[in-house]
């Protein structure tokens, strides 16, 4: 096994780079928020969706099936990934259950 004279340096560098690449969550216009709220109100468990969102300190595009929908908590799960409604920028249903 090779000797690592600077144990932990690589991990510290990766952590620092990740923090540096983080982005701020975007704000939606009133029109975008209204469209998103309408789409969320029609959403049903089991539907396959594609959404643009803020996840893990980065903007992301996710695809998957809605496995849990909790409008009263303003949360949903895409496959097993939990998302807050506030973190979603746009949502498109790609198929019906």
N, CA, C and O of each residue as an XYZ file, in Angstrom:
388
protein
N       0.849     -1.174      0.000
C       0.000      0.000      0.000
C       0.899      1.244      0.000
O       1.794      1.357      0.837
N       0.665      2.179     -0.937
C       1.511      3.374     -0.998
C       1.255      4.299      0.189
O       0.161      4.337      0.751
N       2.284      5.032      0.545
C       2.213      5.984      1.646
C       1.613      7.295      1.145
O       2.043      7.816      0.116
N       0.628      7.830      1.859
C      -0.002      9.103      1.499
C       0.489     10.169      2.472
O      -0.032     10.301      3.579
N       1.494     10.923      2.048
C       2.107     11.932      2.920
C       1.145     13.071      3.233
O       1.294     13.733      4.260
N       0.187     13.306      2.393
C      -0.758     14.409      2.603
C      -2.167     13.850      2.728
O      -3.061     14.200      1.958
N      -2.344     12.994      3.689
C      -3.615     12.315      3.903
C      -4.749     13.338      4.040
O      -4.659     14.287      4.818
N      -5.794     13.126      3.282
C      -6.958     14.002      3.337
C      -6.895     15.204      2.411
O      -7.897     15.901      2.254
N      -5.759     15.469      1.799
C      -5.628     16.639      0.931
C      -6.558     16.537     -0.277
O      -7.236     17.509     -0.609
N      -6.604     15.395     -0.932
C      -7.460     15.238     -2.109
C      -8.931     15.454     -1.753
O      -9.664     16.109     -2.495
N      -9.356     14.905     -0.625
C     -10.745     15.075     -0.200
C     -11.034     16.543      0.109
O     -12.088     17.053     -0.272
N     -10.125     17.225      0.787
C     -10.299     18.638      1.098
C     -10.374     19.472     -0.179
O     -11.171     20.408     -0.260
N      -9.560     19.146     -1.167
C      -9.592     19.871     -2.441
C     -10.915     19.647     -3.171
O     -11.468     20.588     -3.739
N     -11.433     18.414     -3.165
C     -12.729     18.123     -3.786
C     -13.847     18.890     -3.088
O     -14.716     19.455     -3.751
N     -13.833     18.914     -1.765
C     -14.852     19.644     -1.000
C     -14.818     21.132     -1.326
O     -15.862     21.759     -1.509
N     -13.635     21.685     -1.396
C     -13.496     23.111     -1.693
C     -13.997     23.427     -3.106
O     -14.684     24.427     -3.312
N     -13.656     22.581     -4.069
C     -14.113     22.790     -5.440
C     -15.629     22.713     -5.515
O     -16.255     23.524     -6.197
N     -16.234     21.742     -4.820
C     -17.687     21.592     -4.821
C     -18.343     22.837     -4.239
O     -19.322     23.327     -4.801
N     -17.835     23.356     -3.139
C     -18.404     24.568     -2.533
C     -18.279     25.753     -3.482
O     -19.179     26.591     -3.553
N     -17.182     25.825     -4.201
C     -16.941     26.917     -5.141
C     -17.929     26.885     -6.312
O     -18.305     27.937     -6.830
N     -18.345     25.704     -6.726
C     -19.231     25.552     -7.871
C     -20.713     25.676     -7.528
O     -21.550     25.616     -8.429
N     -21.059     25.843     -6.268
C     -22.461     25.966     -5.862
C     -23.101     27.195     -6.497
O     -22.442     28.201     -6.758
N     -24.410     27.081     -6.737
C     -25.162     28.195     -7.303
C     -26.282     28.597     -6.348
O     -26.658     27.834     -5.458
N     -26.802     29.789     -6.543
C     -27.928     30.270     -5.754
C     -29.236     29.798     -6.399
O     -29.309     29.616     -7.614
N     -30.242     29.608     -5.585
C     -31.559     29.242     -6.093
C     -32.146     30.439     -6.838
O     -32.081     31.569     -6.354
N     -32.715     30.190     -8.008
C     -33.334     31.251     -8.802
C     -34.734     31.560     -8.293
O     -35.400     30.693     -7.727
N     -35.170     32.771     -8.492
C     -36.537     33.172     -8.167
C     -37.378     33.101     -9.439
O     -36.902     33.439    -10.522
N     -38.615     32.664     -9.306
C     -39.522     32.594    -10.442
C     -40.324     33.884    -10.555
O     -40.615     34.537     -9.553
N     -40.675     34.241    -11.780
C     -41.574     35.377    -11.977
C     -42.970     34.951    -11.502
O     -43.218     33.768    -11.268
N     -43.867     35.913    -11.365
C     -45.236     35.579    -10.954
C     -45.902     34.661    -11.974
O     -46.640     33.747    -11.606
N     -45.640     34.908    -13.256
C     -46.221     34.082    -14.313
C     -45.676     32.651    -14.250
O     -46.439     31.691    -14.366
N     -44.371     32.507    -14.068
C     -43.762     31.177    -13.960
C     -44.295     30.442    -12.734
O     -44.584     29.247    -12.801
N     -44.423     31.152    -11.620
C     -44.940     30.539    -10.390
C     -46.382     30.080    -10.575
O     -46.757     29.018    -10.080
N     -47.191     30.861    -11.276
C     -48.584     30.478    -11.524
C     -48.655     29.234    -12.404
O     -49.454     28.336    -12.139
N     -47.819     29.172    -13.458
C     -47.782     27.989    -14.332
C     -47.350     26.753    -13.560
O     -47.927     25.678    -13.720
N     -46.334     26.912    -12.725
C     -45.842     25.787    -11.935
C     -46.905     25.314    -10.949
O     -47.114     24.110    -10.801
N     -47.576     26.242    -10.274
C     -48.629     25.855     -9.327
C     -49.754     25.110    -10.022
O     -50.296     24.155     -9.467
N     -50.114     25.533    -11.230
C     -51.150     24.834    -11.994
C     -50.703     23.416    -12.335
O     -51.479     22.470    -12.205
N     -49.452     23.269    -12.773
C     -48.924     21.939    -13.109
C     -48.870     21.049    -11.868
O     -49.204     19.866    -11.940
N     -48.451     21.607    -10.732
C     -48.379     20.822     -9.496
C     -49.767     20.409     -9.021
O     -49.926     19.323     -8.463
N     -50.767     21.249     -9.229
C     -52.121     20.907     -8.782
C     -52.717     19.764     -9.596
O     -53.589     19.046     -9.107
N     -52.250     19.585    -10.848
C     -52.745     18.481    -11.699
C     -51.920     17.206    -11.542
O     -52.299     16.153    -12.057
N     -50.815     17.294    -10.847
C     -49.885     16.167    -10.723
C     -50.485     15.039     -9.871
O     -51.167     15.290     -8.878
N     -50.216     13.803    -10.280
C     -50.710     12.622     -9.567
C     -49.567     11.644     -9.342
O     -48.627     11.581    -10.135
N     -49.653     10.886     -8.264
C     -48.680      9.834     -7.978
C     -48.679      8.833     -9.124
O     -49.733      8.456     -9.636
N     -47.494      8.412     -9.516
C     -47.352      7.433    -10.585
C     -47.018      8.045    -11.935
O     -46.562      7.341    -12.836
N     -47.241      9.353    -12.089
C     -46.926      9.990    -13.362
C     -45.420     10.135    -13.524
O     -44.689     10.330    -12.553
N     -44.981     10.037    -14.751
C     -43.570     10.244    -15.076
C     -43.401     11.713    -15.432
O     -44.190     12.263    -16.199
N     -42.364     12.357    -14.872
C     -42.164     13.787    -15.065
C     -40.715     14.107    -15.410
O     -39.800     13.323    -15.159
N     -40.547     15.269    -15.984
C     -39.229     15.871    -16.212
C     -39.328     17.246    -15.585
O     -40.245     18.012    -15.881
N     -38.376     17.555    -14.714
C     -38.430     18.855    -14.073
C     -37.068     19.501    -13.966
O     -36.029     18.842    -13.913
N     -37.121     20.811    -13.937
C     -35.943     21.630    -13.736
C     -36.047     22.126    -12.297
O     -37.088     22.636    -11.882
N     -34.955     21.971    -11.534
C     -35.049     22.299    -10.114
C     -33.697     22.696     -9.532
O     -32.663     22.631    -10.197
N     -33.742     23.101     -8.290
C     -32.548     23.400     -7.511
C     -32.359     22.224     -6.561
O     -33.205     21.972     -5.702
N     -31.254     21.508     -6.714
C     -31.023     20.324     -5.886
C     -29.532     20.208     -5.574
O     -28.694     20.269     -6.474
N     -29.218     20.045     -4.316
C     -27.831     19.860     -3.900
C     -26.956     21.066     -4.215
O     -25.799     20.908     -4.605
N     -27.497     22.263     -4.050
C     -26.786     23.526     -4.288
C     -26.474     23.771     -5.760
O     -25.591     24.568     -6.078
N     -27.189     23.094     -6.665
C     -26.972     23.260     -8.102
C     -28.311     23.216     -8.823
O     -29.272     22.627     -8.327
N     -28.373     23.842     -9.996
C     -29.536     23.680    -10.862
C     -29.420     22.316    -11.526
O     -28.334     21.902    -11.932
N     -30.545     21.623    -11.631
C     -30.522     20.265    -12.176
C     -31.779     20.005    -12.997
O     -32.798     20.675    -12.826
N     -31.692     19.036    -13.880
C     -32.842     18.535    -14.627
C     -32.990     17.073    -14.221
O     -32.058     16.281    -14.357
N     -34.162     16.731    -13.724
C     -34.420     15.376    -13.242
C     -35.584     14.765    -13.995
O     -36.514     15.461    -14.406
N     -35.521     13.468    -14.168
C     -36.627     12.716    -14.757
C     -36.901     11.522    -13.878
O     -35.977     10.907    -13.345
N     -38.167     11.192    -13.725
C     -38.517     10.031    -12.934
C     -40.008      9.961    -12.700
O     -40.780     10.739    -13.259
N     -40.399      9.023    -11.868
C     -41.805      8.805    -11.549
C     -42.110      9.423    -10.186
O     -41.310      9.326     -9.255
N     -43.268     10.055    -10.082
C     -43.714     10.628     -8.816
C     -44.134      9.466     -7.918
O     -45.133      8.797     -8.181
N     -43.367      9.236     -6.861
C     -43.674      8.122     -5.962
C     -44.422      8.576     -4.710
O     -45.046      7.762     -4.029
N     -44.361      9.858     -4.410
C     -45.100     10.389     -3.264
C     -45.396     11.853     -3.541
O     -44.553     12.592     -4.049
N     -46.611     12.253     -3.197
C     -47.046     13.623     -3.402
C     -47.714     14.107     -2.125
O     -48.717     13.541     -1.691
N     -47.162     15.146     -1.527
C     -47.682     15.705     -0.278
C     -47.915     17.210     -0.426
O     -47.102     18.007      0.042
N     -49.023     17.609     -1.075
C     -49.267     19.038     -1.280
C     -49.362     19.829      0.025
O     -48.949     20.987      0.081
N     -49.908     19.205      1.075
C     -50.038     19.913      2.356
C     -48.677     20.233      2.969
O     -48.550     21.188      3.735
N     -47.671     19.447      2.638
C     -46.299     19.687      3.110
C     -45.447     20.364      2.039
O     -44.282     20.686      2.272
N     -46.048     20.579      0.846
C     -45.350     21.176     -0.294
C     -44.097     20.388     -0.659
O     -43.026     20.951     -0.885
N     -44.267     19.051     -0.710
C     -43.162     18.144     -1.040
C     -43.651     17.051     -1.975
O     -44.834     16.714     -2.015
N     -42.706     16.514     -2.722
C     -42.969     15.327     -3.533
C     -41.689     14.520     -3.619
O     -40.610     15.000     -3.271
N     -41.823     13.294     -4.084
C     -40.658     12.435     -4.315
C     -40.666     12.019     -5.775
O     -41.683     11.580     -6.312
N     -39.519     12.166     -6.397
C     -39.305     11.658     -7.747
C     -38.434     10.428     -7.562
O     -37.279     10.527     -7.150
N     -39.000      9.266     -7.871
C     -38.416      7.990     -7.491
C     -38.233      8.057     -5.970
O     -39.243      8.113     -5.270
N     -37.061      8.054     -5.432
C     -36.913      8.178     -3.973
C     -36.257      9.500     -3.561
O     -35.826      9.660     -2.419
N     -36.189     10.437     -4.499
C     -35.538     11.721     -4.261
C     -36.559     12.746     -3.758
O     -37.476     13.101     -4.498
N     -36.424     13.233     -2.510
C     -37.383     14.218     -1.993
C     -37.102     15.612     -2.548
O     -35.948     16.028     -2.649
N     -38.167     16.327     -2.904
C     -38.050     17.692     -3.413
C     -39.118     18.578     -2.785
O     -40.268     18.168     -2.625
N     -38.726     19.787     -2.434
C     -39.674     20.799     -1.967
C     -40.233     21.519     -3.185
O     -39.509     21.752     -4.153
N     -41.498     21.870     -3.149
C     -42.102     22.598     -4.258
C     -41.311     23.873     -4.565
O     -41.182     24.254     -5.729
N     -40.786     24.526     -3.542
C     -40.056     25.787     -3.708
C     -38.771     25.618     -4.518
O     -38.243     26.592     -5.055
N     -38.266     24.385     -4.609
C     -37.027     24.121     -5.341
C     -37.271     23.779     -6.808
O     -36.318     23.579     -7.561
N     -38.528     23.710     -7.220
C     -38.856     23.339     -8.602
C     -39.042     24.601     -9.432
O     -39.772     25.513     -9.042
N     -38.369     24.644    -10.590
C     -38.498     25.768    -11.515
C     -39.565     25.507    -12.561
O     -40.366     26.391    -12.864
N     -39.584     24.295    -13.118
C     -40.599     23.932    -14.128
C     -40.819     22.428    -14.071
O     -39.957     21.667    -13.629
N     -42.009     22.020    -14.535
C     -42.385     20.613    -14.456
C     -43.218     20.247    -15.676
O     -44.135     20.974    -16.058
N     -42.886     19.111    -16.282
C     -43.635     18.598    -17.428
C     -43.941     17.135    -17.172
O     -43.049     16.355    -16.838
N     -45.206     16.762    -17.330
C     -45.599     15.360    -17.235
C     -45.262     14.718    -18.574
O     -45.723     15.177    -19.619
N     -44.458     13.656    -18.544
C     -44.037     13.012    -19.789
C     -44.882     11.798    -20.140
O     -44.847     11.339    -21.282
N     -45.642     11.265    -19.187
C     -46.624     10.227    -19.490
C     -47.591     10.114    -18.322
O     -47.297     10.548    -17.209
N     -48.718      9.539    -18.587
C     -49.714      9.310    -17.551
C     -49.533      7.907    -17.018
O     -49.010      7.033    -17.709
N     -49.967      7.694    -15.793
C     -49.856      6.374    -15.171
C     -50.714      5.368    -15.880
O     -50.745      4.200    -15.492
